[in-house]
Amino acid sequence: MADETAQETPPEPVQGPQITNMTQYVKDLSFESPNSPASLLDLKETPNGELSVQVKSRKLTGDQYEVVLQFQIEGTKGSETAFLVELQYAGLFTVSGFSSEDHQKALMIECPRLLFPYARRVIADTVRDGGFPQLMLGAIDFVQLYNTYLQKNQAEAESKPADA
C-alpha cells in the first residue's frame, strides 16, 4: 500500500468587503474645569451636558485610512460651565472591497461604530477623574450623522454659484 499523506490546501483569501481595525488611539484630549472648586462643592446636582460629534477620515496609503471621532462636551450647572471635554479618538483601518458609495459609508459609519465604545470609556473616565459623576454617553446614530453630513454638503454645493 502506498503511503498517502493528506495535503492541506491553503485557505482562499477572503473575498468581498473588509474592514480591519489595525489600531486605535487618543489623538487629542483636553479637560477643563474652569469654575473649580466651586463647581465641585455641590455634586448633588449633576451637570447638564451639550454634546457635539464629528467624524473625519483621511486616506493614508493604499487601502489604509485614519478615522477620527471628534467630541466636544460642555457640562453646565445653571449658567456656569462645570467642565469642558474635547476628545479626538482615532483608528487606523484597512478598508477594501467596497463600491465607491459603500466605501464612504464604511469610513463614516462602520469605522466610527467600532471606535465609539472606547471613546465613550475615555470620556467617562476623564470626567470622573475630573471630580464629577461619570458621564456615560448614549448610543450615537452614525447613519443619521452621515446623512446629515451629506445633506449639509449638498446644500453647500447648491448654494455656490456655478462658474460661467
TIKE-100341 format. One line per 10 residues: for each residue x, z, y of N, C-alpha, C, O. Coordinates in nm, 4 decimals. Layout:
% residues N
X Z Y X Z Y X Z Y X Z Y  ...;
% end
This chain:
% residues 164
0.0827 0.0000 -0.1159 0.0000 0.0000 0.0000 0.0881 0.0000 0.1235 0.1882 0.0714 0.1293  0.0516 -0.0785 0.2200 0.1293 -0.0875 0.3430 0.0962 0.0323 0.4325 -0.0180 0.0776 0.4404  0.1999 0.0810 0.4989 0.1802 0.1937 0.5891 0.1222 0.1406 0.7200 0.1873 0.0681 0.7953  -0.0016 0.1794 0.7435 -0.0682 0.1325 0.8655 -0.0716 0.2466 0.9674 -0.1082 0.3598 0.9358  -0.0332 0.2137 1.0880 -0.0436 0.3131 1.1950 -0.1435 0.2614 1.2973 -0.1461 0.1432 1.3315  -0.2235 0.3518 1.3435 -0.3230 0.3144 1.4437 -0.2539 0.2949 1.5771 -0.1790 0.3811 1.6233  -0.2788 0.1852 1.6359 -0.2221 0.1598 1.7669 -0.3284 0.1888 1.8726 -0.4403 0.1375 1.8682  -0.2886 0.2727 1.9671 -0.3824 0.3032 2.0745 -0.3707 0.1973 2.1820 -0.2612 0.1573 2.2216  -0.4841 0.1538 2.2272 -0.4823 0.0590 2.3378 -0.4846 0.1389 2.4676 -0.5550 0.2393 2.4779  -0.4084 0.0948 2.5653 -0.4073 0.1683 2.6919 -0.5456 0.1632 2.7567 -0.6174 0.0641 2.7430;
-0.5825 0.2692 2.8267 -0.7143 0.2685 2.8898 -0.7207 0.1595 2.9960 -0.6233 0.1311 3.0658  -0.8371 0.1006 3.0054 -0.8558 -0.0037 3.1054 -0.8675 0.0606 3.2427 -0.9256 0.1683 3.2561  -0.8134 -0.0041 3.3439 -0.8274 0.0518 3.4784 -0.9749 0.0596 3.5163 -1.0549 -0.0262 3.4792  -1.0087 0.1637 3.5906 -1.1466 0.1825 3.6328 -1.1837 0.0708 3.7288 -1.1112 0.0416 3.8240  -1.2962 0.0100 3.7025 -1.3453 -0.0973 3.7878 -1.4506 -0.0411 3.8817 -1.5149 0.0594 3.8515  -1.4673 -0.1053 3.9934 -1.5713 -0.0645 4.0863 -1.5180 0.0251 4.1965 -1.3978 0.0498 4.2063  -1.6093 0.0731 4.2789 -1.5702 0.1538 4.3941 -1.5102 0.2873 4.3539 -1.5543 0.3513 4.2585  -1.4082 0.3278 4.4294 -1.3426 0.4558 4.4033 -1.3048 0.5234 4.5345 -1.2622 0.4584 4.6300  -1.3215 0.6569 4.5369 -1.2729 0.7400 4.6468 -1.1855 0.8467 4.5836 -1.2301 0.9210 4.4961  -1.0615 0.8538 4.6280 -0.9701 0.9556 4.5783 -0.9237 1.0407 4.6953 -0.8678 0.9896 4.7923;
-0.9474 1.1715 4.6853 -0.9027 1.2653 4.7879 -0.7598 1.3053 4.7527 -0.7372 1.3808 4.6581  -0.6645 1.2544 4.8288 -0.5238 1.2805 4.7985 -0.4814 1.4189 4.8477 -0.4059 1.4882 4.7795  -0.5290 1.4592 4.9646 -0.5017 1.5923 5.0181 -0.5967 1.6179 5.1342 -0.6596 1.5258 5.1863  -0.6059 1.7426 5.1731 -0.6852 1.7784 5.2904 -0.6153 1.8924 5.3619 -0.5394 1.9679 5.3013  -0.6419 1.9046 5.4932 -0.5627 1.9978 5.5727 -0.6300 2.0267 5.7063 -0.7143 1.9506 5.7539  -0.5898 2.1393 5.7652 -0.6298 2.1726 5.9015 -0.5364 2.0960 5.9938 -0.4155 2.1191 5.9943  -0.5923 2.0059 6.0711 -0.5120 1.9260 6.1642 -0.4978 1.9987 6.2979 -0.3919 1.9945 6.3606  -0.6045 2.0653 6.3408 -0.6010 2.1409 6.4656 -0.7072 2.2494 6.4581 -0.8187 2.2251 6.4119  -0.6721 2.3699 6.5039 -0.7651 2.4824 6.5022 -0.7428 2.5658 6.6267 -0.6299 2.6032 6.6585  -0.8517 2.5947 6.6969 -0.8448 2.6775 6.8151 -0.9600 2.7772 6.8118 -1.0738 2.7406 6.7823;
-0.9303 2.9027 6.8420 -1.0325 3.0071 6.8526 -1.0078 3.0832 6.9817 -0.8958 3.1257 7.0100  -1.1138 3.0998 7.0594 -1.1052 3.1767 7.1831 -1.2189 3.2773 7.1861 -1.3310 3.2483 7.1442  -1.1885 3.3937 7.2355 -1.2883 3.4977 7.2598 -1.2713 3.5410 7.4049 -1.2132 3.6460 7.4322  -1.3225 3.4590 7.4993 -1.2895 3.4783 7.6403 -1.3419 3.6080 7.7017 -1.2877 3.6541 7.8021  -1.4451 3.6672 7.6441 -1.5022 3.7888 7.7014 -1.4803 3.9119 7.6155 -1.5553 4.0092 7.6242  -1.3766 3.9070 7.5323 -1.3479 4.0254 7.4524 -1.2703 4.1244 7.5381 -1.1973 4.0815 7.6275  -1.2818 4.2477 7.5165 -1.3537 4.3132 7.4087 -1.5018 4.3362 7.4357 -1.5730 4.3846 7.3477  -1.5502 4.3026 7.5558 -1.6912 4.3276 7.5876 -1.7847 4.2592 7.4887 -1.8865 4.3169 7.4505  -1.7520 4.1376 7.4468 -1.8397 4.0640 7.3548 -1.8407 4.1246 7.2148 -1.9271 4.0919 7.1335  -1.7444 4.2131 7.1864 -1.7362 4.2752 7.0540 -1.7992 4.4147 7.0500 -1.8127 4.4733 6.9426;
-1.8375 4.4677 7.1655 -1.8892 4.6044 7.1696 -2.0252 4.6189 7.1028 -2.0497 4.7193 7.0358  -2.1136 4.5220 7.1190 -2.2469 4.5296 7.0603 -2.2622 4.4182 6.9571 -2.3079 4.3084 6.9889  -2.2237 4.4479 6.8339 -2.2319 4.3455 6.7286 -2.3673 4.3447 6.6590 -2.3871 4.2713 6.5622  -2.4616 4.4270 6.7083 -2.5972 4.4218 6.6522 -2.6622 4.2886 6.6871 -2.7426 4.2350 6.6107  -2.6258 4.2360 6.8041 -2.6780 4.1065 6.8461 -2.5797 3.9987 6.8005 -2.4679 3.9901 6.8514  -2.6220 3.9171 6.7049 -2.5374 3.8091 6.6549 -2.5346 3.6966 6.7582 -2.6393 3.6586 6.8105  -2.4176 3.6434 6.7879 -2.4104 3.5337 6.8852 -2.4892 3.4117 6.8372 -2.4915 3.3800 6.7183  -2.5529 3.3448 6.9319 -2.6178 3.2165 6.9043 -2.5115 3.1095 6.9144 -2.4185 3.1211 6.9943  -2.5244 3.0049 6.8338 -2.4213 2.9025 6.8343 -2.4741 2.7651 6.8670 -2.5872 2.7299 6.8337  -2.3893 2.6879 6.9332 -2.4175 2.5476 6.9579 -2.3081 2.4677 6.8889 -2.1895 2.4904 6.9127;
-2.3480 2.3741 6.8036 -2.2551 2.3009 6.7187 -2.2508 2.1539 6.7565 -2.3543 2.0911 6.7790  -2.1299 2.0999 6.7632 -2.1087 1.9571 6.7820 -2.0172 1.9105 6.6683 -1.9139 1.9720 6.6419  -2.0559 1.8014 6.6013 -1.9773 1.7485 6.4891 -1.9543 1.5995 6.5103 -2.0462 1.5262 6.5470  -1.8320 1.5555 6.4871 -1.7980 1.4138 6.4901 -1.7140 1.3806 6.3679 -1.6414 1.4652 6.3157  -1.7249 1.2566 6.3234 -1.6433 1.2069 6.2130 -1.5629 1.0891 6.2651 -1.6170 0.9991 6.3294  -1.4338 1.0904 6.2370 -1.3477 0.9790 6.2753 -1.2653 0.9384 6.1542 -1.2300 1.0213 6.0704  -1.2354 0.8098 6.1466 -1.1480 0.7633 6.0384 -1.0512 0.6607 6.0955 -1.0799 0.5900 6.1920  -0.9350 0.6563 6.0311 -0.8376 0.5537 6.0697 -0.7612 0.5099 5.9462 -0.7310 0.5884 5.8563  -0.7312 0.3806 5.9462 -0.6570 0.3223 5.8343 -0.5102 0.3581 5.8482 -0.4531 0.3505 5.9570  -0.4497 0.3971 5.7370 -0.3068 0.4278 5.7365 -0.2316 0.3086 5.6794 -0.1726 0.2312 5.7548;
-0.2328 0.2926 5.5480 -0.1687 0.1777 5.4836 -0.2529 0.1362 5.3646 -0.3099 0.2211 5.2960  -0.2611 0.0078 5.3397 -0.3354 -0.0413 5.2231 -0.4764 0.0141 5.2187 -0.5564 -0.0084 5.3095  -0.5061 0.0873 5.1112 -0.6377 0.1473 5.0925 -0.6408 0.2937 5.1351 -0.7364 0.3644 5.1030  -0.5393 0.3405 5.2061 -0.5317 0.4815 5.2448 -0.5854 0.5022 5.3860 -0.5556 0.4262 5.4781  -0.6660 0.6083 5.4000 -0.7303 0.6398 5.5270 -0.7211 0.7893 5.5540 -0.7165 0.8712 5.4622  -0.7184 0.8221 5.6825 -0.7341 0.9604 5.7242 -0.8763 0.9732 5.7787 -0.9179 0.8945 5.8638  -0.9501 1.0719 5.7298 -1.0846 1.1010 5.7782 -1.0796 1.2405 5.8386 -1.0307 1.3346 5.7762  -1.1313 1.2528 5.9622 -1.1246 1.3794 6.0339 -1.2657 1.4249 6.0713 -1.3422 1.3507 6.1331  -1.2982 1.5478 6.0327 -1.4206 1.6139 6.0785 -1.3835 1.6967 6.1999 -1.2939 1.7808 6.1925  -1.4511 1.6740 6.3116 -1.4247 1.7499 6.4330 -1.5453 1.8391 6.4629 -1.6578 1.7912 6.4768;
-1.5198 1.9682 6.4724 -1.6237 2.0659 6.5028 -1.5926 2.1318 6.6356 -1.4772 2.1617 6.6660  -1.6959 2.1539 6.7136 -1.6847 2.2359 6.8333 -1.8053 2.3289 6.8310 -1.9197 2.2836 6.8285  -1.7786 2.4599 6.8319 -1.8844 2.5598 6.8230 -1.8669 2.6597 6.9358 -1.7588 2.7152 6.9556  -1.9752 2.6819 7.0093 -1.9744 2.7840 7.1137 -2.0769 2.8895 7.0753 -2.1962 2.8612 7.0640  -2.0288 3.0112 7.0554 -2.1162 3.1244 7.0269 -2.1432 3.1996 7.1557 -2.0494 3.2361 7.2266  -2.2705 3.2234 7.1875 -2.3049 3.2914 7.3118 -2.3901 3.4141 7.2841 -2.4651 3.4204 7.1867  -2.3761 3.5108 7.3729 -2.4620 3.6287 7.3755 -2.5232 3.6304 7.5144 -2.4551 3.6593 7.6128  -2.6512 3.5995 7.5219 -2.7137 3.5853 7.6532 -2.6515 3.4673 7.7244 -2.6492 3.3564 7.6709  -2.6008 3.4899 7.8447 -2.5380 3.3815 7.9207 -2.3859 3.3828 7.9081 -2.3176 3.2994 7.9676  -2.3330 3.4774 7.8305 -2.1882 3.4923 7.8156 -2.1377 3.4191 7.6905 -2.2040 3.4187 7.5868;
-2.0210 3.3580 7.7018 -1.9567 3.2970 7.5857 -1.8878 3.4061 7.5051 -1.7998 3.4760 7.5553  -1.9289 3.4197 7.3796 -1.8673 3.5186 7.2909 -1.7424 3.4601 7.2251 -1.6386 3.5259 7.2183  -1.7527 3.3356 7.1764 -1.6370 3.2704 7.1144 -1.6507 3.1199 7.1208 -1.7607 3.0661 7.1336  -1.5387 3.0537 7.1117 -1.5298 2.9086 7.1016 -1.4408 2.8755 6.9822 -1.3314 2.9303 6.9683  -1.4877 2.7864 6.8972 -1.4078 2.7396 6.7836 -1.4011 2.5878 6.7912 -1.5033 2.5206 6.8054  -1.2818 2.5354 6.7819 -1.2615 2.3919 6.7708 -1.1756 2.3684 6.6472 -1.0675 2.4254 6.6331  -1.2254 2.2841 6.5589 -1.1544 2.2559 6.4339 -1.1523 2.1065 6.4092 -1.2542 2.0385 6.4214  -1.0349 2.0563 6.3744 -1.0208 1.9217 6.3197 -0.9721 1.9410 6.1767 -0.8582 1.9817 6.1535  -1.0595 1.9115 6.0817 -1.0261 1.9251 5.9409 -1.0187 1.7848 5.8829 -1.1144 1.7081 5.8933  -0.9062 1.7509 5.8223 -0.8818 1.6127 5.7821 -0.8519 1.6004 5.6336 -0.8141 1.6968 5.5671;
-0.8698 1.4808 5.5847 -0.8344 1.4480 5.4479 -0.7718 1.3104 5.4417 -0.8054 1.2219 5.5204  -0.6810 1.2931 5.3481 -0.6237 1.1614 5.3203 -0.6918 1.1083 5.1957 -0.6928 1.1735 5.0913  -0.7486 0.9898 5.2076 -0.8268 0.9316 5.0993 -0.7767 0.7927 5.0666 -0.7294 0.7195 5.1535  -0.7878 0.7578 4.9396 -0.7741 0.6194 4.8969 -0.9155 0.5708 4.8693 -0.9865 0.6280 4.7866  -0.9557 0.4656 4.9383 -1.0914 0.4114 4.9274 -1.0783 0.2649 4.8904 -1.0214 0.1860 4.9659  -1.1313 0.2279 4.7733 -1.1168 0.0894 4.7276 -1.2391 0.0453 4.6483 -1.3141 0.1272 4.5953  -1.2571 -0.0860 4.6414 -1.3611 -0.1448 4.5591 -1.4987 -0.1503 4.6225 -1.5955 -0.1836 4.5541  -1.5109 -0.1192 4.7490 -1.6406 -0.1213 4.8170 -1.6567 -0.2516 4.8943 -1.5584 -0.3119 4.9373  -1.7822 -0.2946 4.9115 -1.8088 -0.4056 5.0025 -1.7756 -0.3575 5.1437 -1.7618 -0.2371 5.1658  -1.7626 -0.4490 5.2388 -1.7235 -0.4074 5.3745 -1.8255 -0.3113 5.4350 -1.7865 -0.2167 5.5033;
-1.9542 -0.3327 5.4121 -2.0577 -0.2424 5.4648 -2.0492 -0.1055 5.3972 -2.0542 -0.0022 5.4640  -2.0363 -0.1056 5.2657 -2.0292 0.0205 5.1922 -1.8963 0.0934 5.2144 -1.8895 0.2156 5.2020  -1.7927 0.0193 5.2469 -1.6617 0.0793 5.2736 -1.6715 0.1730 5.3938 -1.6210 0.2852 5.3896  -1.7364 0.1274 5.5008 -1.7541 0.2093 5.6209 -1.8397 0.3317 5.5894 -1.8114 0.4413 5.6378  -1.9435 0.3139 5.5090 -2.0288 0.4274 5.4694 -1.9495 0.5286 5.3872 -1.9676 0.6493 5.4034  -1.8631 0.4810 5.3004 -1.7810 0.5718 5.2195 -1.6920 0.6575 5.3092 -1.6770 0.7776 5.2869  -1.6335 0.5947 5.4104 -1.5449 0.6679 5.5014 -1.6208 0.7656 5.5905 -1.5711 0.8747 5.6186  -1.7389 0.7284 5.6349 -1.8118 0.8080 5.7336 -1.9169 0.9022 5.6727 -1.9693 0.9896 5.7418  -1.9471 0.8845 5.5446 -2.0478 0.9702 5.4802 -1.9888 1.0449 5.3615 -1.9916 1.1679 5.3576  -1.9357 0.9712 5.2651 -1.8911 1.0349 5.1407 -1.7644 1.1184 5.1590 -1.7555 1.2289 5.1055;
-1.6680 1.0680 5.2328 -1.5452 1.1461 5.2550 -1.5749 1.2753 5.3315 -1.5251 1.3809 5.2926  -1.6543 1.2708 5.4388 -1.6890 1.3969 5.5062 -1.7637 1.4948 5.4167 -1.7449 1.6159 5.4284  -1.8482 1.4437 5.3273 -1.9172 1.5327 5.2323 -1.8175 1.6093 5.1457 -1.8395 1.7258 5.1125  -1.7093 1.5437 5.1099 -1.6072 1.6095 5.0284 -1.5291 1.7133 5.1086 -1.4864 1.8146 5.0533  -1.5103 1.6892 5.2374 -1.4328 1.7800 5.3223 -1.5134 1.9002 5.3722 -1.4582 2.0083 5.3926  -1.6436 1.8809 5.3916 -1.7246 1.9802 5.4620 -1.7190 2.1220 5.4052 -1.7043 2.2161 5.4832  -1.7299 2.1424 5.2744 -1.7280 2.2815 5.2255 -1.6005 2.3570 5.2631 -1.6046 2.4778 5.2869  -1.4895 2.2878 5.2685 -1.3622 2.3520 5.3018 -1.3527 2.3794 5.4518 -1.3017 2.4836 5.4932  -1.4017 2.2864 5.5323 -1.4042 2.3075 5.6775 -1.4976 2.4235 5.7120 -1.4664 2.5040 5.7998  -1.6111 2.4324 5.6439 -1.7059 2.5421 5.6671 -1.6395 2.6767 5.6381 -1.6618 2.7738 5.7104;
-1.5590 2.6826 5.5339 -1.4899 2.8076 5.4995 -1.3887 2.8449 5.6064 -1.3774 2.9620 5.6427  -1.3144 2.7461 5.6577 -1.2161 2.7731 5.7634 -1.2871 2.8302 5.8864 -1.2391 2.9263 5.9465  -1.4003 2.7717 5.9237 -1.4752 2.8199 6.0401 -1.5277 2.9606 6.0150 -1.5155 3.0473 6.1015  -1.5855 2.9842 5.8986 -1.6397 3.1172 5.8667 -1.5307 3.2233 5.8725 -1.5509 3.3303 5.9299  -1.4169 3.1945 5.8138 -1.3063 3.2908 5.8123 -1.2504 3.3140 5.9528 -1.2168 3.4269 5.9887  -1.2406 3.2074 6.0318 -1.1853 3.2189 6.1665 -1.2748 3.3052 6.2553 -1.2258 3.3918 6.3279  -1.4051 3.2817 6.2495 -1.4990 3.3607 6.3309 -1.4964 3.5064 6.2858 -1.4960 3.5970 6.3692  -1.4947 3.5296 6.1551 -1.4879 3.6668 6.1035 -1.3583 3.7352 6.1464 -1.3594 3.8512 6.1875  -1.2463 3.6626 6.1367 -1.1177 3.7195 6.1766 -1.1108 3.7441 6.3269 -1.0282 3.8228 6.3732  -1.1974 3.6771 6.4036 -1.2053 3.6997 6.5475 -1.2890 3.8206 6.5831 -1.3063 3.8511 6.7012;
-1.3422 3.8913 6.4819 -1.4169 4.0139 6.5065 -1.5676 3.9980 6.5077 -1.6388 4.0956 6.5314  -1.6185 3.8786 6.4828 -1.7619 3.8526 6.4860 -1.8170 3.8419 6.3447 -1.7408 3.8239 6.2496  -1.9487 3.8529 6.3299 -2.0070 3.8303 6.1971 -1.9718 3.6895 6.1483 -1.9674 3.5945 6.2265  -1.9471 3.6783 6.0192 -1.9077 3.5498 5.9609 -2.0141 3.4439 5.9900 -2.1335 3.4690 5.9738  -1.9709 3.3282 6.0322 -2.0597 3.2169 6.0664 -2.0595 3.1179 5.9507 -1.9578 3.0537 5.9242  -2.1715 3.1051 5.8823 -2.1829 3.0092 5.7725 -2.2672 2.8909 5.8185 -2.3883 2.9036 5.8369  -2.2037 2.7772 5.8367 -2.2749 2.6575 5.8784 -2.3659 2.6089 5.7674 -2.3302 2.6145 5.6497  -2.4836 2.5611 5.8051 -2.5743 2.5000 5.7085 -2.5262 2.3599 5.6730 -2.4281 2.3107 5.7286  -2.5950 2.2979 5.5817 -2.5599 2.1622 5.5392 -2.5706 2.0653 5.6561 -2.6543 2.0821 5.7448  -2.4864 1.9655 5.6551 -2.4887 1.8605 5.7578 -2.5300 1.7310 5.6901 -2.4776 1.6948 5.5847;
-2.6243 1.6620 5.7518 -2.6722 1.5342 5.7000 -2.5806 1.4244 5.7539 -2.6018 1.3741 5.8643  -2.4790 1.3874 5.6762 -2.3826 1.2886 5.7210 -2.4416 1.1478 5.7257 -2.3902 1.0620 5.7974  -2.5486 1.1232 5.6506 -2.6179 0.9940 5.6597 -2.6811 0.9818 5.7981 -2.6661 0.8791 5.8643  -2.7515 1.0861 5.8422 -2.8133 1.0845 5.9751 -2.7071 1.0759 6.0848 -2.7251 1.0043 6.1833  -2.5984 1.1476 6.0683 -2.4891 1.1429 6.1651 -2.4327 1.0010 6.1752 -2.4026 0.9536 6.2848  -2.4185 0.9340 6.0616 -2.3688 0.7961 6.0586 -2.4684 0.7014 6.1256 -2.4288 0.6142 6.2030  -2.5970 0.7184 6.0961 -2.6994 0.6333 6.1574 -2.7027 0.6510 6.3089 -2.7206 0.5536 6.3821  -2.6858 0.7735 6.3564 -2.6798 0.7998 6.5000 -2.5587 0.7303 6.5610 -2.5672 0.6736 6.6699  -2.4467 0.7351 6.4907 -2.3238 0.6680 6.5342 -2.3479 0.5163 6.5460 -2.3065 0.4545 6.6440  -2.4141 0.4574 6.4470 -2.4419 0.3137 6.4504 -2.5341 0.2781 6.5664 -2.5113 0.1791 6.6359;
-2.6388 0.3590 6.5875 -2.7332 0.3326 6.6965 -2.6642 0.3412 6.8320 -2.6904 0.2603 6.9209  -2.5759 0.4396 6.8473 -2.5030 0.4560 6.9730 -2.4138 0.3352 6.9981 -2.4100 0.2828 7.1094  -2.3423 0.2909 6.8956 -2.2549 0.1741 6.9102 -2.3341 0.0481 6.9408 -2.2901 -0.0352 7.0200  -2.4516 0.0332 6.8780 -2.5359 -0.0836 6.9020 -2.5892 -0.0824 7.0454 -2.5914 -0.1861 7.1118  -2.6318 0.0339 7.0926 -2.6826 0.0457 7.2293 -2.5726 0.0147 7.3312 -2.5977 -0.0514 7.4320  -2.4509 0.0626 7.3044 -2.3389 0.0338 7.3946 -2.3065 -0.1153 7.3957 -2.2763 -0.1718 7.5008  -2.3127 -0.1786 7.2792 -2.2829 -0.3219 7.2709 -2.3888 -0.4031 7.3452 -2.3560 -0.5025 7.4101  -2.5153 -0.3620 7.3364 -2.6227 -0.4351 7.4040 -2.6193 -0.4149 7.5537 -2.6652 -0.5014 7.6282  -2.5656 -0.3022 7.6003 -2.5639 -0.2753 7.7434 -2.4472 -0.3433 7.8147 -2.4469 -0.3532 7.9374  -2.3489 -0.3899 7.7393 -2.2356 -0.4605 7.8007 -2.2774 -0.6026 7.8353 -2.3416 -0.6705 7.7552;
-2.2405 -0.6473 7.9556 -2.2763 -0.7857 7.9927 -2.1958 -0.8859 7.9094 -2.0788 -0.8638 7.8782  -2.2615 -0.9954 7.8749 -2.1939 -1.0995 7.7972 -2.0977 -1.1738 7.8878 -2.1265 -1.1963 8.0053  -1.9826 -1.2120 7.8324 -1.8851 -1.2880 7.9097 -1.9386 -1.4292 7.9343 -1.9979 -1.4906 7.8456  -1.9172 -1.4781 8.0529 -1.9671 -1.6115 8.0874 -1.8742 -1.7191 8.0413 -1.9014 -1.8373 8.0624;
% end
